[in-house]
Amino acid sequence: MEDIKKIAVIGAGVMGRGIALVCVRAGFETILFDMGQDMLDDAHGYLHDFFKKSVAKGKMSQEEMDASMSRLSTTVFLETCVADLVIEAVPEKLSIKHSVFLSLEKVNAADTIFASNTSTIPITQIAGALAHPERVAGLHFFNPAPLMKLVEVIGGVDTDPVVLETLTRLSATLGKTPVQVSDEPGFIVNRVARQFYLESLRCVEEGVTSPEAVDRIMESTGFRMGPFRLMDLIGVETNHAVSQSLYEAFFYAGKFRPSRLQQKMVDAGRWGKKSGRGFYDYR
């Protein structure tokens, strides 16, 4: 399998734009796709502002910033996303991921690697609908992608070991710390972290304390961000979708039961920073 030179990132939301930033910063020509031009424009501005702040802090030169931005292209046409590696960062719904990869499989070469940034959906399920499941793997970044070092590299039942080794080497090239993980629900981090969120939510649901108090306590013990601030950053609806997915994957085990409070927040459109209100008010 040839070295990866060109990367396509599908989805310009919080994770997609962060992954695209990591890729162009590491020297890869990167195509960023989204259905909405407004989302792409916002993502382009995010990269520009991030790099501008890095220049101001002396972490990179203006020349390095210009070179990084020149490696980014954006598109609203999925069929133009032809690359050596495709990284999907679309909503956590299996049907959406299948639709994206089935469309991309028609226009990409037989040895293009398809990687999903899924938090919980089994890679084997994603790969099962494709003609070449051996080239499908998980490449799970963490938010914020430009800053968080860990990347989970996940192989499905049919994933070619060469694909996993290629993605592991790529992750290191991107400046990340890759960990190869089995294709089990939640992989490692989301399985362990789920209780960090769910028990915190239950404390508030049961009137034990407030979101602010939970965050203050957790941050005072060494966490950089408490669970409620982190949910607002990730997206309350995204975090809730992960809980629902894990609940189903573990055959409705009680410890993974999603939060009623979080469901109400999702229903009210209080999704965190992206919507202006979550557990905190950002307006």
N, C-alpha and C positions, 0 to 999 in steps of 0.2 A: 504494500500500500504506500503510495507516494506521500511525501510530506505535505502537510496542510499549508496552503498559501492564502486561500481565500475563504472567508467565513460569512455565512448569512445568518442573521439573528431575526427570528420571527416573533414580532410583538415588541412595541416600543413603550411598554409600560415601565413601571419602576424597575423590574428585574431586567427586562430586555435592554433598556437604554444603559443600565449599569454594566451588563455583559458586553454590549457593543463598545462602551468606553474602555473596558479592560482589554478588548481585542485590538482596538486601534492603537492604544498606548503601547502594546507589546509588539507593534509593527505589522499587524495583519490587515490586509485590505478587507473591509467589512461592509456588507450590505445590511441595512436595517429596514425591515418591512413592517408596515402597519396598514390597516384598512383606512385609517383616517389621516389626512395630511396635517391636520392640526396637531395630532399626537406626534407625528414625525417632526414637525417644526419645534414643538415643545422639547422633544428629546434632543434635537440638535442644539437648542439653546442650553439645555442641561449640560451637555458635553463641553460646550464652549465655556460656560461659567465655571465648571469644575476645573478645567485646565487653566483658565485665567487665574483662579485662586491659587492653583499649584505654582504658577509662574511667580505670583506675588509673594508666595512663601519660600521661593527659592528651591522648590522641589523639582522643577523642570525649567528649561529655557524657553524663550519665545519661539525659537526655531523648532524645538521639539514639539511644542504645542501646535504650531502650524503644520508640521509634518503629520502629527496624529490626526488632526481635523481633515487633512487632505485624503486620508485613507478611508474616511467615512462617506458612504453614499446612502441615500434613502429612496424608498420606492413604495408605491401603493399597489404595485402589480406583482402578485405572488409568483407568476411564471418567470419573472426576471431574476428570481433568487436561485441562481445556479452557482454552486460553490463546492469546495472540497469537504466542507463541514457545515451542516445546518444545525443551529441550536434553536430549539423551539421554546418560547417563553410566553405561551398563550394561556388563557384561563384554565383552571383545573377541572376540565370536563373531557372525558375520554373521547366523546364524539367529535369535539372540536379538534383535538390532537390528531385523531384519525383522518379527519378531513384535510387538515394542513399537510400531513405527511403523504397522504395518497396523491394530492395534487403535486407536491414537490417531487415525488418519486417519478412522475411522468417526464419531468424536464431535466432531471439531474442524472449524472453518470452512475453506472452500476456500483462503483466503489465509493460514491459519496457517503460520508458518515452522517447519520441522522441521530442527533442527541436531544434529549428532552430535559428541560430544567424542572420537571415535575417534582413536587414535594413528597407526594405519597402514592401516586398511581403506579402500579407495577409496570416495569418496563416490558415484561413479557406480554401484558395486555396491549400495550401500545404497539409493540412490534407485530403482534399476531395478525393484524389486518393488512400488513404490507407484504409485497412479493419477496423482499429481501430482509427478513427479520434479523439475519446475522450481522447487518450493519447498523442496527439500532441499539443505543445505549442511553443511560442516564448521565447527565452532566449537571449536577445540582449545585448551583452557586447559592450564596447566602447574602441577605440584604443588610447593608448596602454592598453590592457586588464589588465596587472599586476598592473597598476597604477591608472586607472580610476575607481572610486567607483560605479558609477551608473550602474544598470542593469535593463532593461525593461523586465517585465514578461508579456507576451501577451497571452490571451486566444482566440481561435477561437470560432465559433458558437457552436461546439460540445465538446469543451475541458471540461473535468471533473474538477470541482472546486477543488477536492482533488489534482489533478496534479498541479494546480496553487499554492496552498498552499505549496505543497512539494517543488516546485521550488523557491518559495519565501523564505522558511526556508533555503534551500540549498544556495541561494545567500548570505544570512546573514552569514552562516557558512564559505563561501568563503571570507568573509571580505568585501562584497559589500553592497551597499544600494539599495535594490530592490524596484521597483515601478510597481504596477500592472496597465496595460494599455489596453484600448479597441483595438480591431482589426480594426483599421482605417489606411488609407494610411500614411506611414511615422511615425506612432505611435506618440510619442511626439517630441523627440529630432530631428529626421531627418526632420520632417515637419517644425519645427521652424528654424533649422539650414540651410535649403536649401537656404533661401534668403541671409544668411551670405556668402555662396559661389557664388550664381548666380548673385547677385548685384555686388559683387567684380569682377567677370569675365566680367560683362557688362561694368564696369568702364574701364577695360583694352581694351576690344573689341572696345569701342567707342573712345579710345585714350585719356581718361580723365587723366590717370596716369599709372604707371608701377606696376607690381606685388610687387616689392620691397617696393614701396611707400605705397601701401595698407597695406602690412604686418606691416611696421614700424608704421603706424598710429594706426592700430588696437591693436598692442602690447603695444603701448604707453598709450592706454586707459584702459589697464587692462587684455586684452586677453593674455594668456600664449603663444599662437601661432597664427600668422595671417592666413588668409584663404588659401593663396598659399603655405605656408610652410606646413600647415596641409594637403592640398590635396596631396602634394608630399609624405608626410608620410603615409597617408592612401592608396594612389595609385590613380593616376589621372583617370585611367580607371574604378576603383571601384567607385569613387565618381561620375563619369559621368553616370555609370550604374544606380546608385541610382536616379540621376536626371531624367533619362529616365523613370524609373519605376514609379516615383511619377507623372510625366507628364501624363503618360497613366492612372494611377489610379485616377487622378483628372479630367479625361475626357478632357485633353489637355487645361487646364486653362493656360492662358498666363503667369501668375506669376511663373509657374513651368517650362516654356520652357527651355530646355537644352541649353548650350552654344555652339556656333559654334567654338569658340576658343578652348574649351575643347575637342571637337570632333577632331579637327586638331591635338591636342597633343596626343590623343589616337591613331589616324591613323599613326602618326609618331613614335609610340613606346616610346614616352617620358612620361613614367608612374610614374616618381618620383624617389625616392631613390632606389627602387627595380631594376630599369633599368639603373640607373646611371645619368639620366637626366630627369627633369620635368620642372617646372617653374624655377628651379635652377639647376646648374650643380654640380654633386657629384662625377665626375670622378677623 
